Amino acid sequence: MIDFQHRQGSHCESTAAASLLAHHGWPLSEAMCFGLASGLSFSYLPFVKIYGMPLVAYRALPGRIIARLRRRLKLPLRMQQFTDSTAGQVRLDALLAQGQPVGLQACIYWLPYIPENLRFHFNAHNLIIYGQQGDSYAVSDSVLEGTHRIARDDLQRARFVRGKLAPKGRLFYFSQDVAAQDIRGQIGPAIKQVAREMLQPALPWIGVKGIRFLGKQLGQLDAGLPTRETTRLLLHIVRMQEVIGTGGAGFRFLYAAFLQESAQLLQSEPLAHKAIALTEIGDAWRQFAVELARMAKGREPLSPRLLQATAEALAARETEFFRSLSALRTQLPGG
């Protein structure tokens, strides 16, 4: 069994990256991994369906956090996918035999150690396998407090499930240990990328334009008692914001933690103020989720105009925030 330290975190992908990095000699926080990977985003894609509902995402697309972190810090991180499930299993076993903890993408619904009330069909969940005994594997999953075991057949099913964001047996691992780096010069470029994607997206469904587009769509709902389809849509938005990914408040709190940690590292009081400002925006996102949930459950009348106004107000606040953050990053090392 590999001597591996389990970590519980806010988000599976950034926690998996931080846990593997720490195992290989560089204990970087989850928030710093998320921030350096420019993980924060917003997307509302009505033509891409998840559970029959439009895709709403508050973070970079699955897989990009690890890929961007690897590129930004030039990490010796290897990633593989497989068209053949047997080949994927053989590769996992070989890496474990070499003493490598291995990150995997899997469908959370088919992981039997996950409590039933937390399971849903999401194919981009990340976990770490750090040991094997016969047909049983040791699992470190950031969703849970402790470690667990999973049978080979169950793991194979979760790794090679089909559908949107199919994992295709995706695995990732470090090919060698990593020395800690001076990351102060990487904070500015990471902030620049997030600000550009939020303020100047290539498509109208992304960034602050995407938030306004979501508001416009909500504003076109019929007022009064919500239909079953409207209820599903409102609760779907809440779920994608506050449950899936578990970043909370659309990952704004996690990114604020990155800004706070960066402020301490760079001795930057203005950056610390930005962390507080983003936390306040996160609170506003959470209030938006409360509005959506109360209207969906009939605890207050459905008001499309109010929902649109709230979304537009969030877009305005994020526009102002990222403009000022972008201006500030030019004063940071590497910015």
Solvent accessible surface area in square Angstrom, and as a share of the most:
residue,aa,sasa,rsa
1,M,139,0.62
2,I,24,0.12
3,D,135,0.70
4,F,21,0.09
5,Q,146,0.65
6,H,38,0.17
7,R,65,0.24
8,Q,104,0.46
9,G,31,0.30
10,S,44,0.28
11,H,2,0.01
12,C,11,0.07
13,E,0,0.00
14,S,0,0.00
15,T,3,0.02
16,A,5,0.04
17,A,6,0.05
18,A,0,0.00
19,S,5,0.03
20,L,1,0.00
21,L,0,0.00
22,A,29,0.22
23,H,61,0.27
24,H,12,0.05
25,G,49,0.47
26,W,12,0.04
27,P,99,0.62
28,L,13,0.07
29,S,41,0.26
30,E,27,0.12
31,A,11,0.09
32,M,1,0.00
33,C,0,0.00
34,F,0,0.00
35,G,0,0.00
36,L,0,0.00
37,A,0,0.00
38,S,0,0.00
39,G,0,0.00
40,L,0,0.00
41,S,11,0.07
42,F,0,0.00
43,S,9,0.06
44,Y,6,0.02
45,L,23,0.12
46,P,35,0.22
47,F,121,0.51
48,V,43,0.25
49,K,92,0.39
50,I,16,0.08
51,Y,67,0.25
52,G,49,0.47
53,M,9,0.04
54,P,14,0.09
55,L,24,0.12
56,V,0,0.00
57,A,15,0.12
58,Y,2,0.01
59,R,22,0.08
60,A,7,0.05
61,L,72,0.36
62,P,43,0.27
63,G,16,0.15
64,R,116,0.42
65,I,0,0.00
66,I,1,0.00
67,A,24,0.19
68,R,19,0.07
69,L,3,0.01
70,R,81,0.30
71,R,157,0.57
72,R,48,0.18
73,L,3,0.02
74,K,177,0.75
75,L,10,0.05
76,P,23,0.14
77,L,5,0.03
78,R,115,0.42
79,M,53,0.23
80,Q,62,0.28
81,Q,100,0.44
82,F,25,0.11
83,T,151,0.88
84,D,74,0.39
85,S,47,0.30
86,T,86,0.50
87,A,45,0.35
88,G,0,0.00
89,Q,40,0.18
90,V,90,0.52
91,R,68,0.25
92,L,1,0.01
93,D,31,0.16
94,A,37,0.29
95,L,1,0.01
96,L,15,0.08
97,A,92,0.72
98,Q,122,0.54
99,G,39,0.37
100,Q,26,0.12
101,P,0,0.00
102,V,0,0.00
103,G,0,0.00
104,L,0,0.00
105,Q,15,0.07
106,A,0,0.00
107,C,0,0.00
108,I,9,0.05
109,Y,74,0.28
110,W,70,0.25
111,L,0,0.00
112,P,62,0.39
113,Y,26,0.10
114,I,1,0.01
115,P,60,0.38
116,E,141,0.63
117,N,133,0.68
118,L,76,0.38
119,R,70,0.25
120,F,27,0.11
121,H,99,0.44
122,F,27,0.11
123,N,14,0.07
124,A,1,0.01
125,H,6,0.03
126,N,5,0.03
127,L,3,0.01
128,I,4,0.02
129,I,0,0.00
130,Y,24,0.09
131,G,3,0.03
132,Q,59,0.26
133,Q,121,0.54
134,G,58,0.56
135,D,94,0.49
136,S,31,0.20
137,Y,1,0.01
138,A,2,0.02
139,V,1,0.01
140,S,5,0.03
141,D,1,0.01
142,S,10,0.07
143,V,45,0.26
144,L,23,0.11
145,E,146,0.65
146,G,34,0.32
147,T,61,0.36
148,H,68,0.30
149,R,101,0.37
150,I,4,0.02
151,A,49,0.38
152,R,44,0.16
153,D,113,0.58
154,D,53,0.27
155,L,2,0.01
156,Q,29,0.13
157,R,138,0.50
158,A,0,0.00
159,R,0,0.00
160,F,46,0.19
161,V,32,0.19
162,R,218,0.80
163,G,55,0.53
164,K,115,0.49
165,L,74,0.37
166,A,25,0.19
167,P,0,0.00
168,K,115,0.49
169,G,0,0.00
170,R,22,0.08
171,L,0,0.00
172,F,1,0.00
173,Y,18,0.07
174,F,3,0.01
175,S,45,0.29
176,Q,114,0.51
177,D,102,0.53
178,V,15,0.08
179,A,82,0.63
180,A,72,0.56
181,Q,78,0.35
182,D,94,0.49
183,I,13,0.07
184,R,114,0.42
185,G,31,0.30
186,Q,61,0.27
187,I,0,0.00
188,G,0,0.00
189,P,39,0.25
190,A,0,0.00
191,I,0,0.00
192,K,87,0.37
193,Q,27,0.12
194,V,0,0.00
195,A,2,0.02
196,R,111,0.40
197,E,41,0.19
198,M,0,0.00
199,L,39,0.19
200,Q,134,0.59
201,P,16,0.10
202,A,106,0.82
203,L,91,0.45
204,P,71,0.45
205,W,63,0.22
206,I,37,0.19
207,G,0,0.00
208,V,7,0.04
209,K,101,0.43
210,G,0,0.00
211,I,0,0.00
212,R,101,0.37
213,F,54,0.22
214,L,1,0.01
215,G,0,0.00
216,K,110,0.47
217,Q,52,0.23
218,L,0,0.00
219,G,22,0.21
220,Q,121,0.54
221,L,37,0.18
222,D,118,0.61
223,A,76,0.59
224,G,36,0.35
225,L,165,0.82
226,P,30,0.19
227,T,81,0.47
228,R,207,0.75
229,E,99,0.44
230,T,16,0.09
231,T,33,0.19
232,R,100,0.37
233,L,25,0.12
234,L,0,0.00
235,L,64,0.32
236,H,11,0.05
237,I,0,0.00
238,V,27,0.15
239,R,86,0.31
240,M,17,0.08
241,Q,2,0.01
242,E,38,0.17
243,V,71,0.41
244,I,13,0.06
245,G,16,0.16
246,T,72,0.42
247,G,8,0.08
248,G,8,0.08
249,A,0,0.00
250,G,0,0.00
251,F,3,0.01
252,R,0,0.00
253,F,55,0.23
254,L,14,0.07
255,Y,0,0.00
256,A,5,0.04
257,A,44,0.34
258,F,0,0.00
259,L,0,0.00
260,Q,68,0.30
261,E,57,0.25
262,S,0,0.00
263,A,4,0.03
264,Q,112,0.50
265,L,77,0.38
266,L,30,0.15
267,Q,158,0.70
268,S,16,0.11
269,E,117,0.53
270,P,67,0.42
271,L,0,0.00
272,A,22,0.17
273,H,102,0.46
274,K,41,0.17
275,A,5,0.04
276,I,99,0.50
277,A,33,0.25
278,L,0,0.00
279,T,53,0.31
280,E,91,0.41
281,I,6,0.03
282,G,0,0.00
283,D,80,0.41
284,A,23,0.18
285,W,1,0.00
286,R,104,0.38
287,Q,100,0.45
288,F,0,0.00
289,A,6,0.05
290,V,66,0.38
291,E,26,0.12
292,L,0,0.00
293,A,25,0.20
294,R,96,0.35
295,M,1,0.00
296,A,8,0.06
297,K,120,0.51
298,G,51,0.49
299,R,158,0.58
300,E,51,0.23
301,P,110,0.69
302,L,5,0.03
303,S,37,0.24
304,P,8,0.05
305,R,208,0.76
306,L,78,0.39
307,L,0,0.00
308,Q,51,0.23
309,A,53,0.41
310,T,25,0.15
311,A,0,0.00
312,E,74,0.33
313,A,53,0.41
314,L,3,0.02
315,A,0,0.00
316,A,52,0.41
317,R,100,0.37
318,E,0,0.00
319,T,16,0.09
320,E,125,0.56
321,F,10,0.04
322,F,0,0.00
323,R,159,0.58
324,S,39,0.25
325,L,0,0.00
326,S,26,0.17
327,A,60,0.47
328,L,16,0.08
329,R,36,0.13
330,T,80,0.46
331,Q,138,0.61
332,L,16,0.08
333,P,67,0.42
334,G,60,0.58
335,G,32,0.30
